[in-house]
Amino acid sequence: MFYWLLKFVFVGPFIRFYNRPKVEGIEHIPADGPAILAGNHLSIADWLFAPLSSPRRITYLAKSEYFTTPGFKGALQKAFYAGAGQVPIDRSGADAANAALETARRLLDQGKLVGLFPEGTRSPDGRLYKGKTGIARLALATGLPVIPVAVIGTGEVCPPGPFRWRRRRVQIKFGAPIDFSRFEGMGGNRWVERAVTDEIMYELMRMTGQEYVDTYAASLKNPSPATVVAAADFRMPETKAG
């Protein structure tokens, strides 16, 4: 219920009026059943604009810290993210990527739309960065096509740094589903997983017009190898600028 209140009462009307989002390709969202959505990631605003434009609810994976903060503030934060359609997942430990994969599969088994950001973190400079292969493993394991979601302009609406929301128009494009059935039975092959991921990133590059960089965005934000590994294979929606 809270999800739809946010979408149609509290947040959605403001965004529609203030940012006047332009939506294309809405016909590519299936009327029912599961689907994997893969988006570029420019801003913390991305996970608001894409669901606002979709006729169906989109569920994202969120880091568990948003659900475990103690006190009254933590309770409000947990209620907001749970109501907004986020699902907590623990990103710590060596098994974080597998945990994310299993959570995403469970949501898809329930017939839901699952949104992922293959870059693993927000772009530090507006360019499109190399995708992590978790999304390929998910697509190959489930046999589901991947719907690319290009969001343009959110980096100007809510750029990195102190939180601010600017009046800029945003464009959201839902692309035609990418079918990977030709790779059936080839899950676990890292070369196939990289090919699938690169095909998704190429389509996002084509749809957004972003310059592509063949390196992980996380490595630019923090070059520590431990940090890069901990980023896992899925993007967890962020709420704090930085």
MARBA-3410 file (N, C-alpha, C, O; in Angstrom, 1 decimal):
242
0.8,-1.2,0.0,0.0,0.0,0.0,0.9,1.3,0.0,0.6,2.2,-0.8 ~ 1.9,1.3,0.9,2.8,2.5,1.0,3.5,2.8,-0.3,3.7,3.9,-0.7 ~ 3.8,1.7,-1.1,4.5,1.9,-2.4,3.6,2.7,-3.3,4.1,3.6,-3.9 ~ 2.3,2.3,-3.3,1.4,3.0,-4.3,1.1,4.4,-3.8,0.8,5.3,-4.6 ~ 1.1,4.7,-2.4,0.9,6.0,-1.9,2.1,6.9,-2.3,1.9,8.1,-2.7
3.3,6.3,-2.2,4.5,7.1,-2.6,4.4,7.4,-4.1,4.7,8.6,-4.5 ~ 4.0,6.5,-4.9,4.0,6.6,-6.4,2.9,7.6,-6.8,3.1,8.4,-7.7 ~ 1.7,7.5,-6.2,0.6,8.3,-6.7,0.1,9.5,-5.9,-0.7,10.3,-6.3 ~ 0.7,9.6,-4.6,0.2,10.6,-3.7,1.4,11.5,-3.3,1.4,12.7,-3.4 ~ 2.4,10.9,-2.6,3.4,11.7,-1.9,4.6,12.1,-2.8,4.9,13.3,-2.8
5.2,11.2,-3.6,6.4,11.5,-4.4,6.1,11.7,-5.8,6.5,12.6,-6.5 ~ 5.3,10.7,-6.4,5.1,10.7,-7.8,4.5,12.0,-8.4,5.1,12.5,-9.4 ~ 3.5,12.6,-7.9,2.9,13.8,-8.4,3.9,15.0,-8.5,4.0,15.7,-9.4 ~ 4.8,15.1,-7.4,5.8,16.1,-7.4,6.8,15.9,-8.5,7.1,16.9,-9.2 ~ 7.3,14.7,-8.7,8.3,14.5,-9.7,7.7,14.7,-11.1,8.4,15.2,-12.0
6.5,14.2,-11.3,5.8,14.5,-12.6,5.7,15.9,-12.9,5.9,16.4,-14.1 ~ 5.4,16.7,-11.9,5.2,18.2,-12.1,6.5,18.9,-12.3,6.7,19.7,-13.1 ~ 7.4,18.5,-11.4,8.7,19.3,-11.3,9.7,18.9,-12.3,10.4,19.7,-12.9 ~ 9.8,17.6,-12.7,10.8,17.1,-13.6,10.2,16.7,-15.0,11.0,16.4,-15.9 ~ 8.9,16.6,-15.1,8.3,16.3,-16.4,8.9,15.1,-17.1,9.4,15.3,-18.2
9.0,14.0,-16.5,9.7,12.8,-17.1,9.0,12.4,-18.4,7.8,12.4,-18.5 ~ 9.9,12.1,-19.4,9.4,11.6,-20.7,9.7,10.1,-20.8,10.8,9.7,-20.6 ~ 8.7,9.3,-21.1,8.8,7.9,-21.0,8.7,7.3,-22.4,7.7,7.7,-23.1 ~ 9.5,6.4,-22.8,9.5,5.6,-24.0,9.5,4.1,-23.8,10.2,3.7,-22.8 ~ 8.9,3.4,-24.6,9.0,1.9,-24.6,8.3,1.2,-23.5,8.6,0.1,-23.1
7.2,1.9,-23.0,6.5,1.3,-21.8,5.9,-0.1,-22.2,5.6,-0.9,-21.4 ~ 5.7,-0.2,-23.6,5.1,-1.5,-24.0,6.0,-2.7,-23.8,5.5,-3.8,-24.0 ~ 7.2,-2.5,-23.5,8.2,-3.6,-23.3,8.1,-4.2,-21.9,8.7,-5.2,-21.6 ~ 7.4,-3.5,-21.0,7.1,-4.0,-19.7,6.0,-5.1,-19.8,4.9,-4.7,-20.2 ~ 6.3,-6.3,-19.4,5.2,-7.4,-19.5,4.1,-7.1,-18.6,4.3,-6.5,-17.5
2.9,-7.4,-19.0,1.7,-7.2,-18.2,1.7,-8.0,-16.9,1.1,-7.6,-15.9 ~ 2.3,-9.1,-17.0,2.4,-10.0,-15.8,3.6,-10.9,-15.9,4.2,-11.0,-16.9 ~ 3.9,-11.5,-14.8,5.1,-12.5,-14.8,6.4,-11.8,-14.5,6.5,-10.6,-14.5 ~ 7.4,-12.6,-14.3,8.7,-12.0,-13.9,9.5,-11.4,-15.0,9.3,-11.8,-16.2 ~ 10.4,-10.5,-14.7,11.3,-9.9,-15.7,12.5,-9.3,-15.0,12.3,-8.8,-13.8
13.6,-9.3,-15.6,14.8,-8.6,-15.1,15.0,-7.3,-15.8,15.0,-7.3,-17.0 ~ 15.1,-6.2,-15.1,15.4,-4.9,-15.6,16.8,-4.5,-15.3,17.2,-4.5,-14.1 ~ 17.5,-4.0,-16.3,18.9,-3.6,-16.1,19.0,-2.2,-16.5,18.7,-1.8,-17.6 ~ 19.5,-1.3,-15.5,19.6,0.1,-15.8,21.0,0.7,-15.6,21.8,0.1,-14.9 ~ 21.2,1.8,-16.3,22.4,2.6,-16.1,22.2,3.3,-14.7,21.1,3.4,-14.2
23.3,3.8,-14.2,23.2,4.4,-12.8,23.9,5.7,-12.7,25.2,5.7,-12.5 ~ 23.2,6.8,-12.7,23.8,8.1,-12.7,23.6,8.8,-11.3,24.4,9.7,-10.9 ~ 22.5,8.4,-10.6,22.1,9.2,-9.4,21.3,8.3,-8.5,20.8,7.3,-8.9 ~ 21.2,8.8,-7.2,20.3,8.1,-6.3,18.8,8.2,-6.7,17.9,7.6,-6.2 ~ 18.6,9.1,-7.7,17.2,9.4,-8.2,16.7,8.3,-9.2,15.6,8.2,-9.4
17.7,7.5,-9.7,17.3,6.5,-10.7,16.2,5.5,-10.3,15.3,5.2,-11.0 ~ 16.4,5.0,-9.0,15.4,4.0,-8.5,14.0,4.6,-8.2,13.1,3.9,-7.8 ~ 13.9,6.0,-8.3,12.6,6.6,-8.2,12.0,6.8,-9.6,10.8,6.6,-9.8 ~ 12.7,7.2,-10.6,12.2,7.6,-11.9,11.7,6.3,-12.6,10.7,6.3,-13.3 ~ 12.5,5.2,-12.6,12.1,4.0,-13.3,10.8,3.4,-12.8,9.9,3.2,-13.6
10.7,3.2,-11.5,9.4,2.7,-11.0,8.2,3.6,-11.2,7.1,3.2,-11.5 ~ 8.5,4.9,-11.1,7.4,5.9,-11.4,6.9,5.7,-12.8,5.7,6.0,-13.0 ~ 7.7,5.4,-13.7,7.3,5.3,-15.1,6.8,3.9,-15.5,6.2,3.7,-16.6 ~ 6.9,2.9,-14.6,6.5,1.6,-14.9,5.0,1.3,-14.4,4.7,1.8,-13.3 ~ 4.2,0.7,-15.2,2.8,0.4,-14.8,2.8,-0.7,-13.7,1.8,-0.9,-13.0
3.9,-1.4,-13.5,4.0,-2.4,-12.5,5.1,-2.1,-11.5,6.0,-1.3,-11.7 ~ 5.0,-2.6,-10.3,6.0,-2.4,-9.2,7.3,-3.0,-9.6,7.4,-4.2,-10.1 ~ 8.4,-2.3,-9.3,9.7,-2.8,-9.5,10.4,-2.9,-8.2,10.4,-2.0,-7.4 ~ 11.0,-4.1,-7.9,11.7,-4.4,-6.7,13.2,-4.3,-6.8,13.7,-5.0,-7.7 ~ 13.8,-3.5,-6.0,15.3,-3.5,-6.0,15.9,-4.1,-4.8,15.2,-4.3,-3.8
17.1,-4.5,-4.9,17.8,-5.1,-3.7,18.5,-3.9,-3.0,19.2,-3.1,-3.6 ~ 18.3,-3.8,-1.7,18.9,-2.7,-0.9,19.8,-3.3,0.2,19.6,-4.4,0.7 ~ 20.9,-2.5,0.5,21.8,-3.0,1.5,21.1,-3.1,2.9,20.2,-2.3,3.2 ~ 21.4,-4.1,3.7,20.7,-4.4,4.9,20.8,-3.3,5.9,19.9,-3.2,6.8 ~ 21.8,-2.4,5.9,22.0,-1.4,6.8,20.8,-0.4,6.9,20.5,0.2,7.9
20.1,-0.3,5.7,18.9,0.5,5.7,17.7,0.0,6.5,16.8,0.7,6.8 ~ 17.8,-1.3,6.9,16.7,-1.9,7.6,17.1,-2.3,9.0,16.3,-2.8,9.8 ~ 18.3,-2.0,9.4,18.8,-2.4,10.8,19.3,-1.3,11.6,19.7,-1.5,12.7 ~ 19.1,0.0,11.2,19.6,1.1,12.0,18.7,1.2,13.2,17.4,1.1,13.1 ~ 19.2,1.3,14.4,18.4,1.3,15.6,17.7,2.6,15.8,18.0,3.6,15.2
16.8,2.6,16.8,16.1,3.8,17.2,14.9,4.2,16.3,14.5,3.5,15.3 ~ 14.3,5.4,16.6,13.1,5.8,15.9,13.4,6.2,14.4,12.7,5.8,13.5 ~ 14.6,6.8,14.2,15.0,7.1,12.9,15.2,5.8,12.0,14.8,5.8,10.9 ~ 15.8,4.8,12.6,15.9,3.6,11.9,14.6,2.9,11.6,14.5,2.3,10.5 ~ 13.7,3.0,12.5,12.3,2.4,12.2,11.7,3.1,11.1,11.0,2.5,10.2
11.8,4.4,11.0,11.2,5.2,9.9,11.9,4.8,8.6,11.2,4.7,7.5 ~ 13.2,4.7,8.7,14.0,4.4,7.5,13.6,3.0,6.9,13.4,2.8,5.7 ~ 13.5,2.0,7.9,13.1,0.7,7.5,11.7,0.7,6.9,11.5,0.0,5.8 ~ 10.8,1.4,7.5,9.4,1.5,6.9,9.4,2.1,5.5,8.6,1.6,4.7 ~ 10.2,3.1,5.3,10.2,3.8,4.0,10.7,2.8,2.9,10.1,2.7,1.9
11.9,2.2,3.2,12.4,1.3,2.2,11.6,0.1,1.9,11.5,-0.4,0.8 ~ 11.1,-0.5,3.0,10.2,-1.7,2.8,9.0,-1.3,2.0,8.6,-2.0,1.1 ~ 8.4,-0.2,2.4,7.2,0.3,1.7,7.5,0.7,0.2,6.6,0.6,-0.6 ~ 8.7,1.2,0.0,9.0,1.6,-1.4,9.4,0.5,-2.3,9.8,0.7,-3.5 ~ 9.3,-0.8,-1.8,9.6,-1.9,-2.6,11.0,-2.4,-2.6,11.4,-3.2,-3.5
11.8,-2.1,-1.6,13.2,-2.5,-1.5,13.2,-3.8,-0.6,12.4,-4.0,0.3 ~ 14.2,-4.7,-1.0,14.4,-5.9,-0.2,15.8,-5.9,0.3,16.7,-5.8,-0.4 ~ 16.0,-6.1,1.6,17.3,-6.1,2.2,18.2,-7.3,1.9,17.7,-8.4,1.7 ~ 19.4,-7.0,1.8,20.4,-8.1,1.6,21.7,-7.7,2.2,22.2,-6.5,2.1 ~ 22.4,-8.6,2.8,23.6,-8.4,3.5,24.8,-8.4,2.5,25.0,-9.5,1.8
25.5,-7.3,2.3,26.6,-7.2,1.3,27.9,-7.6,1.9,28.9,-7.7,1.1 ~ 28.0,-7.9,3.2,29.3,-8.3,3.8,29.6,-9.7,3.6,28.7,-10.6,3.4 ~ 30.8,-10.1,3.6,31.2,-11.5,3.5,31.5,-11.9,2.1,31.1,-11.2,1.1 ~ 32.2,-13.0,2.0,32.6,-13.5,0.7,31.4,-14.0,-0.2,31.5,-14.1,-1.4 ~ 30.3,-14.4,0.5,29.1,-15.0,-0.2,28.1,-13.9,-0.6,26.9,-14.3,-0.9
28.4,-12.6,-0.5,27.4,-11.6,-0.8,26.8,-11.7,-2.2,25.6,-11.5,-2.3 ~ 27.6,-12.0,-3.2,27.1,-12.1,-4.5,26.1,-13.2,-4.7,25.1,-13.0,-5.3 ~ 26.4,-14.4,-4.1,25.5,-15.5,-4.2,24.2,-15.2,-3.4,23.1,-15.6,-3.8 ~ 24.3,-14.5,-2.3,23.1,-14.1,-1.5,22.2,-13.2,-2.3,21.0,-13.4,-2.3 ~ 22.8,-12.3,-3.0,22.1,-11.4,-3.9,21.4,-12.1,-5.0,20.2,-11.9,-5.3
22.1,-13.1,-5.6,21.6,-13.9,-6.7,20.4,-14.7,-6.2,19.4,-14.8,-6.9 ~ 20.5,-15.3,-5.1,19.4,-16.1,-4.6,18.2,-15.3,-4.2,17.1,-15.7,-4.4 ~ 18.4,-14.1,-3.7,17.3,-13.2,-3.3,16.6,-12.8,-4.6,15.4,-12.8,-4.7 ~ 17.4,-12.4,-5.6,16.8,-12.0,-6.9,16.0,-13.1,-7.5,14.9,-12.9,-8.0 ~ 16.5,-14.4,-7.5,15.8,-15.5,-8.0,14.5,-15.8,-7.3,13.4,-16.1,-7.9
14.5,-15.6,-6.0,13.3,-15.8,-5.2,12.2,-14.8,-5.6,11.0,-15.1,-5.7 ~ 12.6,-13.5,-5.8,11.6,-12.5,-6.2,11.1,-12.8,-7.6,9.9,-12.6,-7.8 ~ 12.0,-13.3,-8.5,11.5,-13.6,-9.8,10.6,-14.8,-9.8,9.6,-14.9,-10.6 ~ 10.9,-15.8,-8.9,10.0,-16.9,-8.8,8.6,-16.5,-8.3,7.6,-17.2,-8.5 ~ 8.5,-15.4,-7.6,7.2,-14.9,-7.2,6.5,-14.0,-8.3,5.4,-13.5,-8.1
7.1,-14.0,-9.5,6.5,-13.3,-10.6,6.8,-11.8,-10.6,6.0,-11.0,-11.2 ~ 7.8,-11.3,-9.9,8.0,-9.9,-9.7,9.0,-9.3,-10.8,9.7,-10.1,-11.4 ~ 8.9,-8.0,-10.9,9.9,-7.3,-11.7,11.1,-7.0,-10.8,10.9,-6.4,-9.8 ~ 12.3,-7.4,-11.2,13.5,-7.1,-10.4,14.4,-6.2,-11.1,14.9,-6.5,-12.2 ~ 14.7,-5.0,-10.5,15.6,-4.0,-11.1,17.0,-4.1,-10.6,17.2,-4.2,-9.4
18.0,-4.1,-11.5,19.4,-4.2,-11.1,20.2,-3.1,-11.8,19.8,-2.7,-12.9 ~ 21.3,-2.7,-11.2,22.2,-1.8,-11.8,23.6,-2.5,-12.0,24.4,-2.6,-11.1 ~ 23.8,-3.0,-13.3,25.0,-3.9,-13.5,26.3,-3.2,-13.2,27.3,-3.8,-12.9 ~ 26.4,-1.8,-13.3,27.6,-1.1,-13.0,28.1,-1.3,-11.6,29.3,-1.2,-11.3 ~ 27.2,-1.7,-10.7,27.6,-1.9,-9.3,27.6,-0.7,-8.4,27.6,-0.9,-7.2
27.6,0.5,-8.9,27.6,1.7,-8.1,27.3,2.9,-9.1,27.3,2.7,-10.3 ~ 27.0,4.0,-8.6,26.7,5.2,-9.4,28.0,5.6,-10.2,29.1,5.5,-9.7 ~ 27.8,6.0,-11.4,28.9,6.5,-12.3,29.5,7.7,-11.6,28.8,8.6,-11.2 ~ 30.8,7.8,-11.5,31.4,8.9,-10.8,31.5,10.2,-11.7,31.8,11.3,-11.2 ~ 31.3,10.0,-13.0,31.5,11.2,-13.9,30.5,11.2,-15.1,30.7,11.9,-16.0
29.4,10.4,-15.0,28.4,10.5,-16.0,28.6,9.5,-17.2,27.8,9.4,-18.1 ~ 29.8,8.8,-17.2,30.0,7.8,-18.3,29.5,6.5,-17.8,29.1,6.3,-16.7 ~ 29.4,5.6,-18.8,28.8,4.2,-18.5,30.0,3.3,-18.3,30.9,3.2,-19.1 ~ 30.0,2.6,-17.2,31.1,1.7,-16.8,30.8,0.2,-17.0,29.7,-0.2,-17.1 ~ 31.9,-0.5,-16.9,31.8,-2.0,-17.2,30.8,-2.6,-16.2,30.8,-2.3,-15.0
30.0,-3.6,-16.7,29.0,-4.2,-15.9,29.5,-5.4,-15.2,30.4,-6.1,-15.7 ~ 29.0,-5.7,-14.0,29.4,-6.9,-13.3,28.5,-8.0,-13.8,27.4,-7.8,-14.2 ~ 29.0,-9.2,-13.7,28.4,-10.4,-14.3,27.3,-11.1,-13.6,26.7,-12.1,-14.0 ~ 26.9,-10.5,-12.4,25.8,-11.1,-11.6,24.5,-11.1,-12.4,23.8,-12.1,-12.3 ~ 24.3,-10.1,-13.1,23.0,-10.0,-13.9,23.0,-11.1,-15.0,21.9,-11.6,-15.3
24.2,-11.4,-15.6,24.2,-12.5,-16.6,24.0,-13.8,-15.9,23.2,-14.7,-16.5 ~ 24.5,-14.1,-14.7,24.3,-15.3,-14.0,22.8,-15.5,-13.7,22.2,-16.6,-13.8 ~ 22.2,-14.4,-13.4,20.7,-14.4,-13.1,19.9,-14.7,-14.3,19.0,-15.6,-14.3 ~ 20.2,-14.1,-15.4,19.5,-14.3,-16.7,19.7,-15.7,-17.2,18.7,-16.3,-17.6 ~ 20.9,-16.2,-17.1,21.2,-17.6,-17.6,20.5,-18.6,-16.7,20.1,-19.7,-17.2
20.5,-18.4,-15.4,19.9,-19.3,-14.5,18.4,-19.4,-14.6,17.8,-20.5,-14.4 ~ 17.8,-18.3,-14.9,16.3,-18.2,-14.9,15.7,-18.4,-16.3,14.6,-18.8,-16.5 ~ 16.6,-18.2,-17.3,16.1,-18.2,-18.7,15.3,-17.0,-19.1,14.6,-17.0,-20.2 ~ 15.2,-16.0,-18.3,14.4,-14.8,-18.5,15.2,-13.8,-19.4,16.4,-13.7,-19.2 ~ 14.5,-13.1,-20.3,15.2,-12.0,-21.0,15.5,-10.8,-20.1,14.9,-10.7,-19.0
16.3,-9.9,-20.6,16.6,-8.7,-19.8,16.1,-7.5,-20.5,16.4,-7.3,-21.7 ~ 15.4,-6.7,-19.8,14.9,-5.4,-20.3,15.8,-4.3,-19.9,15.9,-4.0,-18.8 ~ 16.5,-3.6,-20.9,17.4,-2.5,-20.6,16.5,-1.3,-20.2,15.5,-1.0,-20.9 ~ 17.0,-0.5,-19.2,16.3,0.7,-18.8,17.3,1.8,-18.8,18.2,1.9,-17.9 ~ 17.1,2.7,-19.7,18.0,3.9,-19.8,17.4,5.1,-19.2,16.3,5.5,-19.5
18.1,5.7,-18.2,17.6,6.9,-17.5,18.6,8.0,-17.9,19.8,7.9,-17.6 ~ 18.0,9.1,-18.4,18.9,10.2,-18.9,18.5,11.5,-18.2,17.3,11.9,-18.2 ~ 19.4,12.1,-17.5,19.2,13.4,-16.9,19.1,13.4,-15.4,19.1,14.5,-14.8 ~ 19.1,12.2,-14.8,19.0,12.2,-13.3,20.3,12.7,-12.6,20.3,13.1,-11.5 ~ 21.4,12.6,-13.3,22.7,13.1,-12.8,22.6,14.6,-12.6,23.4,15.1,-11.7
21.8,15.3,-13.3,21.6,16.7,-13.2,20.5,17.1,-12.1,20.6,18.1,-11.5 ~ 19.6,16.2,-12.0,18.5,16.3,-11.0,19.0,16.2,-9.6,18.8,17.1,-8.8 ~ 19.8,15.2,-9.4,20.3,14.9,-8.0,21.8,14.4,-8.1,22.0,13.2,-8.1 ~ 22.7,15.4,-8.3,24.1,15.0,-8.5,24.8,14.6,-7.2,24.2,14.8,-6.2 ~ 25.9,14.0,-7.3,26.7,13.6,-6.1,27.0,14.9,-5.3,27.0,16.0,-5.8
27.2,14.6,-4.0,27.4,15.7,-3.1,26.3,15.9,-2.1,25.4,15.1,-2.0 ~ 26.2,17.1,-1.5,25.1,17.4,-0.6,23.7,17.2,-1.3,23.6,17.6,-2.5 ~ 22.8,16.7,-0.6,21.5,16.4,-1.3,20.8,17.7,-1.8,20.7,18.6,-1.1 ~ 20.4,17.6,-3.1,19.6,18.7,-3.7,18.9,18.1,-4.8,19.3,17.2,-5.5 ~ 17.7,18.7,-5.1,16.8,18.2,-6.2,16.6,19.3,-7.1,15.9,20.3,-6.8
17.1,19.2,-8.3,17.0,20.3,-9.3,15.9,20.0,-10.3,15.4,18.9,-10.5 ~ 15.5,21.2,-10.9,14.4,21.1,-11.9,15.0,20.8,-13.3,15.2,21.8,-14.0 ~ 15.2,19.6,-13.6,15.7,19.2,-14.9,14.8,18.1,-15.4,14.3,17.3,-14.7 ~ 14.6,18.1,-16.7,13.7,17.1,-17.3,14.5,15.8,-17.4,15.7,15.8,-17.8 ~ 13.8,14.7,-17.2,14.4,13.3,-17.2,13.7,12.5,-18.3,12.5,12.6,-18.5
14.5,11.7,-18.9,14.0,10.8,-20.0,14.2,9.3,-19.5,15.3,9.0,-19.1 ~ 13.2,8.5,-19.6,13.3,7.1,-19.3,12.9,6.3,-20.5,11.8,6.4,-21.1 ~ 13.8,5.4,-20.9,13.6,4.5,-22.0,13.6,3.0,-21.6,14.6,2.6,-21.0 ~ 12.5,2.3,-21.9,12.5,0.9,-21.6,12.8,0.2,-23.0,12.0,0.4,-23.9 ~ 13.9,-0.5,-23.1,14.2,-1.1,-24.4,13.5,-2.5,-24.6,12.9,-3.0,-23.6
13.6,-3.0,-25.8,13.1,-4.3,-26.1,13.8,-5.4,-25.3,15.1,-5.3,-25.2 ~ 13.1,-6.4,-24.8,13.8,-7.4,-24.0,14.9,-8.1,-24.8,14.7,-8.4,-26.0 ~ 16.0,-8.4,-24.2,17.2,-9.0,-24.8,17.1,-10.5,-24.5,17.1,-10.9,-23.3 ~ 17.0,-11.4,-25.5,16.8,-12.8,-25.3,18.2,-13.5,-25.3,18.9,-13.3,-26.3 ~ 18.5,-14.2,-24.3,19.7,-15.0,-24.2,19.5,-16.5,-24.3,20.4,-17.2,-23.8
18.4,-16.9,-24.9,18.1,-18.3,-24.9,19.2,-19.1,-25.7,19.3,-20.3,-25.6 ~ 19.9,-18.4,-26.6,21.0,-19.1,-27.4,22.1,-19.6,-26.5,22.9,-20.4,-26.9 ~ 22.1,-19.1,-25.2,23.2,-19.6,-24.3,22.6,-20.6,-23.3,23.2,-20.8,-22.3 ~ 21.5,-21.2,-23.6,20.9,-22.1,-22.7,21.8,-23.2,-22.3,22.5,-23.8,-23.2 ~ 21.9,-23.5,-21.0,22.8,-24.6,-20.5,24.2,-24.2,-20.4,25.1,-25.0,-20.1
24.6,-22.9,-20.6,26.0,-22.5,-20.6,26.2,-21.6,-19.4,27.3,-20.9,-19.3 ~ 25.3,-21.6,-18.4,25.5,-20.8,-17.2,26.8,-21.4,-16.4,27.0,-22.6,-16.5 ~ 27.5,-20.5,-15.8,28.8,-20.9,-15.2,30.0,-20.7,-16.0,31.1,-20.8,-15.5 ~ 29.8,-20.5,-17.3,30.9,-20.2,-18.2,31.2,-18.8,-18.1,30.4,-17.9,-18.5 ~ 32.4,-18.4,-17.6,32.7,-17.0,-17.3,32.8,-16.2,-18.6,32.5,-15.0,-18.6
33.1,-16.8,-19.7,33.2,-16.1,-21.0,31.8,-15.8,-21.5,31.6,-14.7,-22.1 ~ 30.9,-16.7,-21.3,29.5,-16.5,-21.7,28.9,-15.4,-20.8,28.2,-14.5,-21.3 ~ 29.2,-15.5,-19.5,28.6,-14.5,-18.6,29.1,-13.1,-19.0,28.4,-12.1,-18.9 ~ 30.4,-13.0,-19.4,30.9,-11.7,-19.7,30.3,-11.2,-21.1,30.0,-10.0,-21.2 ~ 30.1,-12.1,-22.0,29.5,-11.8,-23.3,28.0,-11.3,-23.1,27.6,-10.3,-23.7
27.3,-11.9,-22.2,25.9,-11.5,-21.9,25.9,-10.2,-21.2,25.1,-9.3,-21.6 ~ 26.8,-10.0,-20.3,26.8,-8.7,-19.6,27.2,-7.6,-20.5,26.6,-6.5,-20.5 ~ 28.2,-7.8,-21.4,28.7,-6.8,-22.3,27.6,-6.4,-23.3,27.4,-5.3,-23.8 ~ 26.7,-7.4,-23.7,25.6,-7.1,-24.6,24.6,-6.2,-24.0,24.1,-5.3,-24.6 ~ 24.4,-6.5,-22.7,23.4,-5.6,-21.9,24.0,-4.2,-21.9,23.3,-3.2,-22.1
25.3,-4.1,-21.5,25.9,-2.7,-21.4,26.0,-2.0,-22.7,25.9,-0.8,-22.8 ~ 26.2,-2.8,-23.8,26.2,-2.1,-25.1,24.8,-1.5,-25.5,24.8,-0.4,-26.0 ~ 23.8,-2.2,-25.1,22.4,-1.7,-25.4,22.2,-0.5,-24.5,21.5,0.5,-25.0 ~ 22.6,-0.5,-23.3,22.5,0.7,-22.4,23.3,1.9,-23.0,22.8,3.0,-23.0 ~ 24.5,1.6,-23.5,25.3,2.7,-24.1,24.6,3.2,-25.3,24.6,4.5,-25.5
24.0,2.4,-26.1,23.3,2.8,-27.3,22.1,3.7,-27.0,21.8,4.7,-27.6 ~ 21.3,3.3,-26.0,20.1,4.0,-25.6,20.4,5.3,-24.9,19.6,6.2,-25.0 ~ 21.4,5.3,-24.1,21.7,6.6,-23.3,22.6,7.5,-24.0,22.5,8.8,-23.8 ~ 23.5,7.0,-25.0,24.4,7.9,-25.6,25.6,8.2,-24.7,26.5,9.0,-25.0 ~ 25.7,7.5,-23.6,26.9,7.7,-22.7,28.2,7.1,-23.3,28.1,6.1,-24.0
29.3,7.7,-23.0,30.6,7.2,-23.3,30.8,5.9,-22.4,30.6,6.0,-21.2 ~ 31.3,4.9,-23.0,31.6,3.6,-22.3,33.0,3.6,-21.8,33.9,3.9,-22.6 ~ 33.2,3.1,-20.6,34.5,2.9,-20.0,34.7,1.5,-19.6,33.9,1.0,-18.8 ~ 35.7,0.8,-20.1,35.9,-0.6,-19.9,36.6,-0.9,-18.6,37.7,-1.5,-18.6 ~ 36.1,-0.4,-17.5,36.6,-0.6,-16.1,35.5,-0.5,-15.2,34.5,0.2,-15.5
35.6,-1.0,-14.0,34.5,-1.0,-13.0,34.5,0.4,-12.3,35.5,0.9,-11.9 ~ 33.3,0.9,-12.2,33.2,2.3,-11.5,33.7,2.2,-10.1,34.3,3.2,-9.6 ~ 33.5,1.1,-9.4,33.9,1.0,-8.0,35.4,1.2,-7.9,35.9,1.7,-6.8 ~ 36.2,0.8,-8.9,37.6,0.9,-8.8,38.1,2.3,-8.8,39.2,2.7,-8.4 ~ 37.3,3.2,-9.4,37.6,4.6,-9.5,37.3,5.3,-8.2,37.9,6.3,-7.7
36.2,4.9,-7.5,35.8,5.5,-6.3,36.7,5.1,-5.1,37.0,5.9,-4.2 ~ 37.1,3.8,-5.1,38.0,3.3,-4.1,38.9,2.2,-4.7,38.4,1.1,-5.0 ~ 40.1,2.5,-5.0,41.0,1.5,-5.7,41.4,0.3,-4.9,42.0,-0.6,-5.4 ~ 41.0,0.2,-3.6,41.3,-0.9,-2.8,40.7,-2.2,-3.4,39.5,-2.3,-3.6 ~ 41.5,-3.3,-3.6,41.0,-4.5,-4.1,39.8,-5.1,-3.2,38.9,-5.6,-3.7
40.0,-4.9,-1.9,38.9,-5.4,-1.0,37.6,-4.7,-1.2,36.6,-5.4,-1.2 ~ 37.7,-3.4,-1.5,36.4,-2.7,-1.8,35.8,-3.1,-3.1,34.6,-3.2,-3.1 ~ 36.6,-3.4,-4.1,36.1,-3.8,-5.4,35.4,-5.2,-5.2,34.3,-5.4,-5.8 ~ 36.0,-6.1,-4.5,35.4,-7.4,-4.3,34.1,-7.3,-3.5,33.1,-7.9,-3.8 ~ 34.1,-6.4,-2.5,32.9,-6.3,-1.6,31.7,-5.7,-2.3,30.6,-5.8,-1.9
32.0,-5.0,-3.5,30.9,-4.4,-4.2,29.9,-5.5,-4.8,28.8,-5.1,-5.1 ~ 30.4,-6.7,-4.8,29.6,-7.9,-5.3,29.1,-7.6,-6.7,29.7,-6.8,-7.4 ~ 28.1,-8.3,-7.1,27.6,-8.3,-8.5,26.3,-7.5,-8.8,25.9,-7.5,-9.9 ~ 25.8,-6.9,-7.7,24.6,-6.2,-7.9,24.7,-4.8,-7.2,25.3,-4.7,-6.2 ~ 24.0,-3.9,-7.8,23.9,-2.5,-7.3,22.8,-2.5,-6.2,21.7,-2.9,-6.4
23.2,-2.0,-5.0,22.2,-1.8,-3.9,21.8,-0.3,-3.9,22.7,0.5,-3.8 ~ 20.5,0.0,-4.0,20.1,1.4,-4.1,20.7,2.2,-2.9,20.6,1.8,-1.8 ~ 21.3,3.4,-3.2,21.9,4.3,-2.3,21.0,5.4,-2.0,20.2,5.8,-2.8 ~ 21.1,6.0,-0.8,20.3,7.1,-0.5,21.1,8.3,0.0,20.5,9.4,0.1 ~ 22.3,8.1,0.3,23.2,9.2,0.7,24.1,9.6,-0.4,24.7,8.7,-1.0
24.1,10.9,-0.6,25.0,11.3,-1.7,26.5,11.2,-1.3,26.8,11.2,-0.1 ~ 27.3,11.0,-2.3,28.7,10.9,-2.0,29.4,10.0,-3.0,30.6,9.8,-2.9
END
